[in-house]
Amino acid sequence: MFILFHQLPLAAMFLAVLALSIAACWLLICLVRFAIPRLGYRMDQPLPIRDSIINTCGALFALIVAFSAAGIWNDAVSARTAVQREADAVETALTLAVVLPEETRPELVDGLQAYLRDVIAIDWPAMARSTPLTNAVFDQSEKHLLGAIHLVSRPNTAAACSPLLNQLLEVRHARLARLTASVAGVTWAQWCAMWLISTTTLLSIIICNSHAFRMQIVAAHLYVLVVSAAYFVILAHDRPFVGRISIQPTAFQGLITR
């Protein structure tokens, strides 16, 4: 479901999150104002619920948002590092290809160029859809890389091409790190915990201000605005390769021979 939010423009994403939050807010307001008289309490009197529960739930929500944001930041840094490592290793491998025999060098260069084209044309759209790593779509680009490794590993070239082989292996390691980072992000457990804590906090605010309707509306909507901003930031940065501010294959595009 979240993939739909990830693909929205940033303004539309924030408005969608805000609209859902406001809808949930009014649902809770209606439920509270419906339930209070039926539980034997008067609407014009404060309920026997301490305000400290709001502070406690708010602190817990801030803690889990900070925990999730730290994980997102680390995932983004790891993804960008993996992409740059992979591009640098491919560039170095293309440079070191001069050590190969004349009859072998074009095959390696063509294989690496095909790998770059498939990474851009196949891998990146698949990562933007959060495609699982086990999907066969990633085999297309990998076969070019494996072919290059096999070419350099032949007995008649392996001894003289050890640095080149090391770079090709570095490309594969960085590729695996990139693909792993593409499916990283906030887990379902974290989303459920954030939703549960934020909803409980909102419910507490609505209940504690039930005796003053205007204050109830203002306090609830102020909290909804803050929570929507927190959810928006997490959604916008949740997946390094998904969304309008995702990592682009710029480092690979500059290596393709035109």
C-alpha positions in Angstrom: 0.0 0.0 0.0 2.8 2.4 0.9 4.2 2.1 -2.6 1.3 4.2 -3.8 2.3 7.0 -1.4 5.9 6.7 -2.5 5.1 7.4 -6.1 3.2 10.6 -5.5 4.7 14.1 -5.9 5.8 15.4 -2.5 3.0 18.0 -2.2 0.4 15.3 -3.1 2.0 12.9 -0.7 1.7 15.4 2.2 -1.9 16.3 1.4 -2.8 12.6 1.2 -1.2 11.8 4.6 -2.9 15.0 6.1 -6.3 14.0 4.7 -6.1 10.5 6.1 -5.0 11.8 9.5 -7.8 14.4 9.6 -10.3 11.7 8.7 -9.1 9.5 11.5 -9.1 12.5 13.8 -12.8 13.3 13.2 -13.7 9.6 13.5 -12.2 9.6 17.0 -13.8 12.9 17.9 -17.2 11.5 16.9 -16.6 8.2 18.7 -15.6 10.0 21.9 -18.5 12.5 21.9 -20.9 9.6 21.2 -19.5 7.4 23.9 -19.0 9.9 26.8 -22.8 10.5 27.6 -23.5 6.8 27.3 -20.8 6.0 29.9 -22.5 8.3 32.4 -20.3 11.4 32.1 -21.4 14.9 31.3 -20.0 16.6 28.2 -19.3 19.9 30.1 -17.1 18.3 32.8 -13.5 17.2 32.5 -13.1 13.4 32.5 -11.0 11.7 35.2 -8.0 11.1 32.9 -4.6 12.7 33.6 -2.9 14.8 31.0 0.4 13.0 31.7 -0.7 10.1 29.4 -0.5 12.6 26.5 3.1 13.5 27.4 4.0 9.8 27.8 2.5 8.7 24.5 4.0 11.8 22.8 7.4 11.0 24.1 7.1 7.4 22.9 6.0 8.5 19.4 9.0 10.9 19.2 11.3 8.1 20.2 10.1 5.6 17.6 10.1 8.3 14.9 13.7 9.2 15.8 14.6 5.5 15.8 13.0 5.0 12.4 14.6 8.2 10.9 18.0 7.1 12.0 17.5 3.7 10.2 16.3 5.5 7.1 19.3 7.8 7.1 21.7 4.9 7.5 20.0 3.0 4.6 20.2 6.1 2.4 23.9 6.5 3.1 24.6 2.8 2.5 22.7 2.9 -0.8 24.5 6.0 -2.1 27.8 4.5 -1.0 27.1 1.2 -2.8 26.0 2.9 -6.0 29.2 5.0 -6.1 31.4 2.0 -5.2 29.8 0.0 -8.0 30.2 2.8 -10.6 33.8 3.4 -9.5 34.6 -0.3 -9.8 33.1 -0.5 -13.3 35.1 2.5 -14.4 38.3 1.0 -13.0 37.6 -2.3 -14.7 37.1 -0.5 -18.0 40.4 1.2 -17.5 42.2 -2.0 -16.6 40.8 -3.8 -19.6 43.9 -2.7 -21.6 45.9 -5.6 -20.0 43.7 -8.1 -21.8 44.7 -9.6 -25.2 43.4 -7.8 -28.3 41.0 -10.6 -29.1 39.5 -10.6 -25.5 39.3 -6.9 -24.7 36.3 -5.9 -26.8 34.3 -8.8 -25.4 34.9 -7.6 -21.8 34.2 -3.9 -22.7 31.0 -4.8 -24.5 29.9 -7.0 -21.6 30.5 -4.2 -19.1 28.7 -1.7 -21.3 25.8 -4.1 -21.6 25.8 -4.4 -17.8 25.6 -0.6 -17.4 22.7 -0.4 -19.8 20.8 -3.1 -18.1 21.4 -1.6 -14.7 19.9 1.7 -15.9 17.1 0.2 -18.0 16.1 -2.8 -15.9 17.5 -2.7 -12.4 16.5 0.9 -11.6 12.8 0.6 -12.6 12.6 -2.7 -10.7 14.2 -1.1 -7.6 11.7 1.8 -7.9 8.9 -0.8 -7.6 10.5 -2.4 -4.6 10.9 -5.6 -6.5 12.1 -8.5 -4.3 15.7 -9.5 -4.7 14.6 -13.1 -5.7 12.8 -11.8 -8.8 14.3 -13.0 -12.1 14.3 -9.4 -13.5 17.7 -8.8 -11.9 19.2 -11.8 -13.6 19.5 -9.9 -16.9 22.1 -7.5 -15.7 23.9 -10.0 -13.5 24.5 -12.4 -16.4 26.7 -9.7 -18.1 28.7 -9.2 -14.9 29.1 -13.0 -14.4 30.2 -13.3 -18.0 32.9 -10.7 -17.5 34.1 -12.4 -14.4 34.2 -15.7 -16.2 36.1 -14.2 -19.1 38.8 -12.7 -16.9 39.1 -15.9 -14.8 40.1 -18.0 -17.8 43.4 -19.8 -17.2 45.2 -18.0 -20.0 44.3 -14.6 -18.6 43.9 -15.0 -14.9 47.5 -14.6 -13.9 47.9 -11.2 -15.6 44.5 -9.9 -14.8 44.3 -10.2 -11.0 43.7 -6.5 -10.4 41.0 -6.5 -13.1 39.4 -9.6 -11.5 39.4 -7.9 -8.1 37.6 -4.9 -9.6 34.9 -7.1 -11.2 34.4 -8.8 -7.9 34.1 -5.4 -6.2 31.4 -4.5 -8.7 29.5 -7.6 -7.8 29.8 -6.9 -4.0 28.7 -3.3 -4.5 25.8 -4.5 -6.7 24.6 -6.9 -3.9 24.8 -4.0 -1.4 22.8 -1.8 -3.8 20.1 -4.4 -4.3 19.9 -5.0 -0.5 19.5 -1.3 0.2 16.7 -1.1 -2.4 14.4 -3.2 -0.2 15.5 -1.6 3.1 13.2 0.8 4.9 10.7 1.1 7.8 9.4 -2.4 8.7 5.7 -3.2 9.2 6.3 -3.6 12.9 7.6 0.0 13.0 4.7 1.3 11.0 2.2 -0.5 13.2 3.9 0.8 16.4 4.0 4.4 15.1 0.4 4.3 14.1 -0.7 2.7 17.4 1.2 5.2 19.5 0.1 8.3 17.5 -3.5 7.2 17.5 -3.4 6.6 21.2 -1.9 10.0 21.8 -4.6 11.6 19.6 -7.3 9.8 21.4 -5.9 11.0 24.7 -5.9 14.6 23.5 -9.5 14.3 22.4 -10.7 12.7 25.6 -8.9 15.2 27.9 -10.4 18.1 26.0 -13.9 16.7 25.6 -15.4 19.3 28.0 -14.3 22.1 25.7 -15.3 21.4 22.1 -13.4 24.2 20.5 -10.2 23.4 22.4 -10.7 19.8 21.5 -10.8 20.6 17.8 -7.8 22.9 17.9 -5.6 20.6 20.0 -6.5 17.5 18.0 -5.8 19.2 14.7 -2.5 20.7 15.8 -1.4 17.3 16.8 -2.6 15.8 13.5 -0.6 18.4 11.6 2.6 17.5 13.6 2.1 13.8 13.1 1.3 14.2 9.4 4.6 16.0 9.0 6.5 13.2 10.7 4.8 10.5 8.6 5.4 12.6 5.4 9.1 12.9 6.1 9.4 9.1 6.8 7.4 8.2 3.7 9.4 10.5 1.4 12.8 9.0 2.5 11.7 5.5 3.4 13.1 3.7 0.3 16.4 5.0 -1.2 15.4 4.1 -4.8 11.7 4.8 -4.6 9.9 8.1 -5.0 10.6 11.6 -6.3 13.7 12.2 -4.3 15.2 8.8 -4.8 18.8 8.0 -5.9 19.2 8.2 -9.7 21.7 6.2 -11.9 23.7 9.3 -12.8 27.0 7.7 -11.9 26.3 4.8 -14.4 25.0 7.0 -17.2 28.3 8.8 -17.5 30.1 5.5 -18.1 28.1 4.4 -21.1 29.9 4.8 -24.4 27.7 6.8 -26.7 
